[in-house]
Amino acid sequence: MKIFLSLLATFFIWNATFGQASPTLQCVFLNGNQTELNWTFEATGDCATGFENFQVFRSAVLNNNFQPIETTANGDDSISSFIDNTAGGNNFFYYIAAVCGTTVLRSDTINNGEPISPGLDIINVIDVDGTIELSWDDPDANSKTFAYVIYNATSGVNPLDTVEVSTLVSNAGGYYSYTDPTANPINNPETYTIAVMDGCGNVGEFSDIFHSTVYLEIEATACDSTVTLSWTDYRGWDIDEIDNYAIYNNNSLIKRITRNDPSANLATTYEYTLPVGQTDICLEVEATKKDGTSKSRSNEACASLSLSESPEYLYLTNISINPAGEVELKWIVDAESDIFNIRINRGASMSTNPFQTLTDAFQPEMSLTDSEARADEFSYFYDLSSIDACNLTLTSQEGNTILLEGETKLNLSNSLEWTPFELEYSTLQGYNIYRLDENGFPNLLTSVDPDVTIFEDQDAGDPTSPTANDFCYYVEAIYDLNLPTGLSESFTSNSNQVCIGQNSRIFTPNAFQPNGINNIFKPLILFPNYEDYQITVLNRWGTVVFQSSNPDDGWDGYYKGELAPQGVYLFHIRMTSSANINIQRQGSVLLIR
């Protein structure tokens, strides 16, 4: 049975017959080779008149072979101390006896050893504010145990409080407890130890077994609604004494972690996924000793998830080429979501790669001009990719530019061909073909069905006019866009502009008759350019019989005022074409008389 003593509240052993309290041996401690004893005694009743003396008894073993080593002066009940000079630094047990006539009143038995710490059993965080409760039992407590000294050893070993035994009440299991409201286990593990103080203020060594709280930390991962728990092992028990760690949320068990391998250490991390829609969580970890009854809770750690809101939609609405040859993109995006960036992807085939990234200023409707695309050479494919805060990607539908190409035909027409316009969620209504006038103003030539991608312009200009006959064209796609967002709207997409110029062409007769119907030898020039024009006619001896730089002039068959002989004559024609190409034509013509 435990015996709890106090300097102020004396443990009384009553002699039922005599009605007198026994002496209280406050402390017995070794001081070098001497043992000092201190006691208290209040002589009352018959002992007040019948007190004779105090006797000091000593033994090397408890409860056996005690011998008196000192008897105080007769009648002096005020004596309260004695120094045993014969102890020689050895450990002995002592008690004091008060002799009152035929009655002897005996104190508790105390040894002269240093007060021994019982050590802590458990420390436990008991509330969300971080109050820590320390628990211990002391089966060897006696009248020498006057108080317990509590140490906080979190940063150095520092005395925290001295708790007198008289103020403590043990629980049903026989454990004392002490709460530390100044603890801060929320920010770090707290460490404690304990020592014993006797009634004279002598403090023994503190226990070298330190106890530290389980310290729990939570790292939240908003992107997948998980929290990662990591905690320190409970310190004070051997690692192999810890049976399990249990994770609690509002005292509801979430997970109990045990050893898969009896020889392995317990895991001190765990990943927990919050229920759908839940963003806040507070958790605790409880270490349980193998005895099943010793438990220590950690601090409460909380996390609040700011869930990343991924965009619900990202759609291209228009891809078109402006008159400068730049590609203009337009799109709509869920700008209220947590977008990290938007990547614009481009490719000359259906395989696209990022070429520009936007990182801020996201709006519900956005646009971008791609000035690096060679839209007059390739039909480019575009799509968009949004990256949210959780690195999740949402990709738009893909669309392409219209590449328009053209060439001249021998029948003096301009032929156009283009790649079809495609954009998911769109319905193509048809194409408009435009030709620009000399002022750059577009004139609608015709409209064609959506499955038509060729057109021939028969009106390619006046082939006899010396003015330029270059024409520029573009194609406009008309489409209806119906997106899953509910957007329903009509758009147009323009192709690149292509300019086509009919080349100058020279036609010559193979014979003429000066006095007949075809009486002038003169070339027919289509789409002429009369700069640097010259025609030369030579006879078979190489004599120049006709030469002119005037395109309106032709040879009438006369040379030096006389009709030239019938025969074959050579000609040479040179000029610069409307496309600024140097053209030379030579051949022969038959003069018929």
HELIX and SHEET records of a PDB file:
HELIX    1   1 CYS A   47  GLY A   50  1                                   4    
HELIX    2   2 VAL A  165  THR A  167  5                                   3    
HELIX    3   3 ALA A  222  ASP A  224  5                                   3    
HELIX    4   4 ILE A  239  GLU A  241  5                                   3    
SHEET    1   A 3 THR A  24  ASN A  31  0                                        
SHEET    2   A 3 GLN A  34  THR A  40 -1                                        
SHEET    3   A 3 SER A  81  ASP A  84 -1                                        
SHEET    1   B 4 GLN A  67  THR A  71  0                                        
SHEET    2   B 4 PHE A  51  SER A  59 -1                                        
SHEET    3   B 4 PHE A  93  CYS A 100 -1                                        
SHEET    4   B 4 THR A 103  ARG A 106 -1                                        
SHEET    1   C 4 GLN A  67  THR A  71  0                                        
SHEET    2   C 4 PHE A  51  SER A  59 -1                                        
SHEET    3   C 4 PHE A  93  CYS A 100 -1                                        
SHEET    4   C 4 ILE A 110  ASN A 111 -1                                        
SHEET    1   D 3 ILE A 122  VAL A 125  0                                        
SHEET    2   D 3 ILE A 132  TRP A 136 -1                                        
SHEET    3   D 3 TYR A 176  ASP A 180 -1                                        
SHEET    1   E 4 ASN A 158  GLU A 164  0                                        
SHEET    2   E 4 ALA A 147  ASN A 152 -1                                        
SHEET    3   E 4 THR A 191  MET A 197 -1                                        
SHEET    4   E 4 HIS A 211  SER A 212 -1                                        
SHEET    1   F 3 LEU A 216  THR A 221  0                                        
SHEET    2   F 3 THR A 226  TRP A 231 -1                                        
SHEET    3   F 3 THR A 269  THR A 273 -1                                        
SHEET    1   G 4 SER A 252  ILE A 257  0                                        
SHEET    2   G 4 ILE A 242  ASN A 249 -1                                        
SHEET    3   G 4 ASP A 280  LYS A 289 -1                                        
SHEET    4   G 4 LYS A 295  ARG A 297 -1                                        
SHEET    1   H 4 SER A 252  ILE A 257  0                                        
SHEET    2   H 4 ILE A 242  ASN A 249 -1                                        
SHEET    3   H 4 ASP A 280  LYS A 289 -1                                        
SHEET    4   H 4 ALA A 301  SER A 304 -1                                        
SHEET    1   I 3 LEU A 314  ILE A 321  0                                        
SHEET    2   I 3 VAL A 327  VAL A 333 -1                                        
SHEET    3   I 3 GLU A 365  ASP A 370 -1                                        
SHEET    1   J 4 ASN A 353  LEU A 358  0                                        
SHEET    2   J 4 ILE A 339  GLY A 347 -1                                        
SHEET    3   J 4 PHE A 381  ASP A 388 -1                                        
SHEET    4   J 4 THR A 393  THR A 395 -1                                        
SHEET    1   K 4 ASN A 353  LEU A 358  0                                        
SHEET    2   K 4 ILE A 339  GLY A 347 -1                                        
SHEET    3   K 4 PHE A 381  ASP A 388 -1                                        
SHEET    4   K 4 GLY A 399  ASN A 400 -1                                        
SHEET    1   L 3 LEU A 404  THR A 408  0                                        
SHEET    2   L 3 ASN A 414  TRP A 418 -1                                        
SHEET    3   L 3 ILE A 454  ASP A 457 -1                                        
SHEET    1   M 4 PRO A 442  VAL A 448  0                                        
SHEET    2   M 4 SER A 426  LEU A 436 -1                                        
SHEET    3   M 4 ASP A 470  ASN A 482 -1                                        
SHEET    4   M 4 SER A 488  ASN A 494 -1                                        
SHEET    1   N 4 PRO A 442  VAL A 448  0                                        
SHEET    2   N 4 SER A 426  LEU A 436 -1                                        
SHEET    3   N 4 ASP A 470  ASN A 482 -1                                        
SHEET    4   N 4 VAL A 498  GLY A 501 -1                                        
SHEET    1   O 2 ARG A 505  PHE A 507  0                                        
SHEET    2   O 2 LEU A 524  LEU A 526 -1                                        
SHEET    1   P 5 ALA A 511  PHE A 512  0                                        
SHEET    2   P 5 ASN A 582  LEU A 591  1                                        
SHEET    3   P 5 GLY A 567  THR A 576 -1                                        
SHEET    4   P 5 GLN A 534  LEU A 538 -1                                        
SHEET    5   P 5 VAL A 544  SER A 548 -1                                        
SHEET    1   Q 2 TYR A 558  TYR A 559  0                                        
SHEET    2   Q 2 GLU A 562  LEU A 563 -1                                        
END                                                                             
